[in-house]
Amino acid sequence: MGIGKKSKNISKIAEGKTKESVGRAVGNESLEGKGRAQKMKGKVKQVVEKGKDAFRH
């Protein structure tokens, strides 16, 4: 996995965790859900990139 893509996926996960935590803290279910979705999106992209790397090597 390229360094750029890996860092972008990790930043998506971190941003999602932040949104989820803030949403939970202020009682905003919409923000919490968006954060959860963004976190999962980053994790899925990271898994896909790792899969691509497995086939390349």
N, CA, C and O atoms as a GROMACS GRO file, in nm:
protein
  228
    1MET      N    1   0.084  -0.116   0.000
    1MET     CA    2   0.000   0.000   0.000
    1MET      C    3   0.090   0.123   0.000
    1MET      O    4   0.188   0.130   0.073
    2GLY      N    5   0.054   0.219  -0.083
    2GLY     CA    6   0.131   0.341  -0.088
    2GLY      C    7   0.118   0.421   0.040
    2GLY      O    8   0.014   0.417   0.108
    3ILE      N    9   0.223   0.492   0.073
    3ILE     CA   10   0.224   0.571   0.196
    3ILE      C   11   0.112   0.675   0.193
    3ILE      O   12   0.046   0.697   0.295
    4GLY      N   13   0.091   0.739   0.079
    4GLY     CA   14  -0.011   0.841   0.068
    4GLY      C   15  -0.150   0.788   0.093
    4GLY      O   16  -0.229   0.848   0.166
    5LYS      N   17  -0.181   0.673   0.032
    5LYS     CA   18  -0.313   0.613   0.050
    5LYS      C   19  -0.331   0.564   0.193
    5LYS      O   20  -0.439   0.576   0.251
    6LYS      N   21  -0.225   0.507   0.250
    6LYS     CA   22  -0.234   0.457   0.387
    6LYS      C   23  -0.261   0.572   0.484
    6LYS      O   24  -0.346   0.560   0.572
    7SER      N   25  -0.189   0.681   0.469
    7SER     CA   26  -0.209   0.794   0.560
    7SER      C   27  -0.347   0.857   0.539
    7SER      O   28  -0.408   0.905   0.634
    8LYS      N   29  -0.396   0.858   0.415
    8LYS     CA   30  -0.528   0.913   0.388
    8LYS      C   31  -0.635   0.826   0.454
    8LYS      O   32  -0.731   0.879   0.511
    9ASN      N   33  -0.620   0.694   0.447
    9ASN     CA   34  -0.716   0.604   0.510
    9ASN      C   35  -0.713   0.617   0.662
    9ASN      O   36  -0.817   0.616   0.727
   10ILE      N   37  -0.595   0.629   0.717
   10ILE     CA   38  -0.582   0.644   0.862
   10ILE      C   39  -0.642   0.776   0.907
   10ILE      O   40  -0.704   0.784   1.013
   11SER      N   41  -0.623   0.881   0.827
   11SER     CA   42  -0.681   1.010   0.864
   11SER      C   43  -0.834   1.005   0.857
   11SER      O   44  -0.901   1.069   0.938
   12LYS      N   45  -0.890   0.929   0.762
   12LYS     CA   46  -1.035   0.912   0.754
   12LYS      C   47  -1.086   0.841   0.880
   12LYS      O   48  -1.189   0.880   0.936
   13ILE      N   49  -1.015   0.739   0.923
   13ILE     CA   50  -1.054   0.665   1.042
   13ILE      C   51  -1.050   0.757   1.164
   13ILE      O   52  -1.143   0.758   1.245
   14ALA      N   53  -0.942   0.834   1.178
   14ALA     CA   54  -0.928   0.924   1.292
   14ALA      C   55  -1.035   1.032   1.290
   14ALA      O   56  -1.092   1.066   1.394
   15GLU      N   57  -1.063   1.087   1.172
   15GLU     CA   58  -1.165   1.191   1.161
   15GLU      C   59  -1.303   1.134   1.195
   15GLU      O   60  -1.384   1.200   1.261
   16GLY      N   61  -1.328   1.012   1.151
   16GLY     CA   62  -1.454   0.947   1.184
   16GLY      C   63  -1.470   0.922   1.333
   16GLY      O   64  -1.578   0.943   1.389
   17LYS      N   65  -1.361   0.879   1.398
   17LYS     CA   66  -1.365   0.857   1.543
   17LYS      C   67  -1.394   0.988   1.615
   17LYS      O   68  -1.470   0.990   1.712
   18THR      N   69  -1.333   1.097   1.568
   18THR     CA   70  -1.354   1.228   1.630
   18THR      C   71  -1.499   1.270   1.617
   18THR      O   72  -1.562   1.313   1.714
   19LYS      N   73  -1.554   1.259   1.495
   19LYS     CA   74  -1.694   1.296   1.473
   19LYS      C   75  -1.787   1.212   1.559
   19LYS      O   76  -1.884   1.262   1.616
   20GLU      N   77  -1.758   1.084   1.566
   20GLU     CA   78  -1.842   0.994   1.645
   20GLU      C   79  -1.838   1.034   1.794
   20GLU      O   80  -1.941   1.037   1.860
   21SER      N   81  -1.719   1.062   1.844
   21SER     CA   82  -1.705   1.101   1.985
   21SER      C   83  -1.774   1.233   2.015
   21SER      O   84  -1.842   1.246   2.116
   22VAL      N   85  -1.756   1.330   1.928
   22VAL     CA   86  -1.820   1.461   1.948
   22VAL      C   87  -1.971   1.446   1.940
   22VAL      O   88  -2.043   1.504   2.022
   23GLY      N   89  -2.019   1.369   1.844
   23GLY     CA   90  -2.162   1.347   1.830
   23GLY      C   91  -2.221   1.282   1.954
   23GLY      O   92  -2.330   1.318   1.999
   24ARG      N   93  -2.149   1.186   2.009
   24ARG     CA   94  -2.195   1.118   2.131
   24ARG      C   95  -2.193   1.215   2.250
   24ARG      O   96  -2.283   1.213   2.333
   25ALA      N   97  -2.090   1.298   2.257
   25ALA     CA   98  -2.076   1.391   2.370
   25ALA      C   99  -2.185   1.497   2.372
   25ALA      O  100  -2.234   1.533   2.478
   26VAL      N  101  -2.222   1.546   2.255
   26VAL     CA  102  -2.323   1.653   2.250
   26VAL      C  103  -2.463   1.600   2.228
   26VAL      O  104  -2.560   1.676   2.228
   27GLY      N  105  -2.475   1.470   2.209
   27GLY     CA  106  -2.606   1.408   2.190
   27GLY      C  107  -2.661   1.423   2.048
   27GLY      O  108  -2.782   1.418   2.027
   28ASN      N  109  -2.572   1.443   1.951
   28ASN     CA  110  -2.612   1.459   1.811
   28ASN      C  111  -2.599   1.324   1.741
   28ASN      O  112  -2.489   1.284   1.702
   29GLU      N  113  -2.710   1.255   1.726
   29GLU     CA  114  -2.708   1.120   1.666
   29GLU      C  115  -2.665   1.123   1.520
   29GLU      O  116  -2.600   1.030   1.472
   30SER      N  117  -2.701   1.230   1.448
   30SER     CA  118  -2.664   1.241   1.308
   30SER      C  119  -2.512   1.248   1.292
   30SER      O  120  -2.454   1.177   1.209
   31LEU      N  121  -2.449   1.333   1.371
   31LEU     CA  122  -2.303   1.347   1.365
   31LEU      C  123  -2.235   1.217   1.408
   31LEU      O  124  -2.135   1.177   1.349
   32GLU      N  125  -2.290   1.153   1.508
   32GLU     CA  126  -2.234   1.026   1.554
   32GLU      C  127  -2.242   0.921   1.443
   32GLU      O  128  -2.146   0.847   1.421
   33GLY      N  129  -2.354   0.915   1.375
   33GLY     CA  130  -2.371   0.820   1.265
   33GLY      C  131  -2.279   0.849   1.148
   33GLY      O  132  -2.222   0.757   1.089
   34LYS      N  133  -2.264   0.978   1.115
   34LYS     CA  134  -2.173   1.016   1.006
   34LYS      C  135  -2.030   0.979   1.040
   34LYS      O  136  -1.954   0.934   0.954
   35GLY      N  137  -1.992   0.998   1.166
   35GLY     CA  138  -1.857   0.963   1.210
   35GLY      C  139  -1.833   0.814   1.202
   35GLY      O  140  -1.727   0.769   1.159
   36ARG      N  141  -1.933   0.737   1.244
   36ARG     CA  142  -1.923   0.591   1.239
   36ARG      C  143  -1.908   0.545   1.093
   36ARG      O  144  -1.827   0.457   1.063
   37ALA      N  145  -1.987   0.605   1.004
   37ALA     CA  146  -1.981   0.568   0.862
   37ALA      C  147  -1.846   0.604   0.802
   37ALA      O  148  -1.789   0.525   0.725
   38GLN      N  149  -1.795   0.721   0.835
   38GLN     CA  150  -1.666   0.763   0.781
   38GLN      C  151  -1.554   0.674   0.832
   38GLN      O  152  -1.462   0.641   0.757
   39LYS      N  153  -1.562   0.634   0.958
   39LYS     CA  154  -1.462   0.544   1.016
   39LYS      C  155  -1.461   0.411   0.943
   39LYS      O  156  -1.355   0.357   0.911
   40MET      N  157  -1.580   0.357   0.918
   40MET     CA  158  -1.590   0.228   0.849
   40MET      C  159  -1.540   0.240   0.704
   40MET      O  160  -1.475   0.148   0.653
   41LYS      N  161  -1.570   0.351   0.641
   41LYS     CA  162  -1.525   0.373   0.503
   41LYS      C  163  -1.372   0.370   0.496
   41LYS      O  164  -1.314   0.311   0.406
   42GLY      N  165  -1.307   0.435   0.593
   42GLY     CA  166  -1.161   0.434   0.598
   42GLY      C  167  -1.106   0.295   0.622
   42GLY      O  168  -1.006   0.256   0.562
   43LYS      N  169  -1.170   0.219   0.709
   43LYS     CA  170  -1.125   0.083   0.738
   43LYS      C  171  -1.141  -0.007   0.615
   43LYS      O  172  -1.053  -0.088   0.585
   44VAL      N  173  -1.253   0.007   0.545
   44VAL     CA  174  -1.277  -0.074   0.426
   44VAL      C  175  -1.174  -0.042   0.319
   44VAL      O  176  -1.119  -0.133   0.256
   45LYS      N  177  -1.147   0.085   0.298
   45LYS     CA  178  -1.047   0.124   0.197
   45LYS      C  179  -0.910   0.069   0.233
   45LYS      O  180  -0.834   0.028   0.145
   46GLN      N  181  -0.878   0.068   0.361
   46GLN     CA  182  -0.749   0.017   0.404
   46GLN      C  183  -0.740  -0.134   0.377
   46GLN      O  184  -0.635  -0.182   0.334
   47VAL      N  185  -0.847  -0.207   0.402
   47VAL     CA  186  -0.848  -0.351   0.376
   47VAL      C  187  -0.833  -0.378   0.227
   47VAL      O  188  -0.761  -0.469   0.187
   48VAL      N  189  -0.902  -0.299   0.145
   48VAL     CA  190  -0.892  -0.316   0.000
   48VAL      C  191  -0.749  -0.293  -0.047
   48VAL      O  192  -0.698  -0.369  -0.129
   49GLU      N  193  -0.686  -0.188   0.004
   49GLU     CA  194  -0.548  -0.160  -0.034
   49GLU      C  195  -0.453  -0.272   0.009
   49GLU      O  196  -0.362  -0.308  -0.065
   50LYS      N  197  -0.475  -0.327   0.127
   50LYS     CA  198  -0.392  -0.439   0.173
   50LYS      C  199  -0.412  -0.561   0.084
   50LYS      O  200  -0.317  -0.634   0.056
   51GLY      N  201  -0.536  -0.582   0.039
   51GLY     CA  202  -0.564  -0.692  -0.052
   51GLY      C  203  -0.493  -0.674  -0.184
   51GLY      O  204  -0.440  -0.770  -0.240
   52LYS      N  205  -0.492  -0.552  -0.235
   52LYS     CA  206  -0.422  -0.523  -0.360
   52LYS      C  207  -0.272  -0.553  -0.345
   52LYS      O  208  -0.210  -0.610  -0.434
   53ASP      N  209  -0.216  -0.514  -0.231
   53ASP     CA  210  -0.075  -0.539  -0.206
   53ASP      C  211  -0.045  -0.688  -0.202
   53ASP      O  212   0.060  -0.732  -0.250
   54ALA      N  213  -0.135  -0.766  -0.146
   54ALA     CA  214  -0.114  -0.911  -0.135
   54ALA      C  215  -0.106  -0.974  -0.275
   54ALA      O  216  -0.028  -1.067  -0.296
   55PHE      N  217  -0.186  -0.923  -0.368
   55PHE     CA  218  -0.182  -0.978  -0.503
   55PHE      C  219  -0.064  -0.930  -0.584
   55PHE      O  220  -0.021  -0.998  -0.677
   56ARG      N  221  -0.011  -0.815  -0.549
   56ARG     CA  222   0.104  -0.760  -0.624
   56ARG      C  223   0.233  -0.831  -0.589
   56ARG      O  224   0.323  -0.840  -0.673
   57HIS      N  225   0.244  -0.883  -0.466
   57HIS     CA  226   0.371  -0.942  -0.424
   57HIS      C  227   0.363  -1.091  -0.428
   57HIS      O  228   0.460  -1.158  -0.395
   0.00000   0.00000   0.00000
